[in-house]
């Protein structure tokens, strides 16, 4: 049981030291990948990609 508590404390310490930049990247990287995939669509792909990239940039600018 003591090992579980120590493990939990170690994980909590590691999570608390993560910077906000890392946390926003966790959200925006999948958004950017979807935007890249959507950009392949011939007619509306680039427009959709631009909208997704704009949303990802907005999330990156959030001060966490």
Secondary structure, DSSP 8 states (H G I E B T S, - for coil): -HHHHHHHHHHHHHHHT--HHHHHHHHHHHHHHHHHHHTTSTTTHHHHHHHHHHHHHHHHTS--
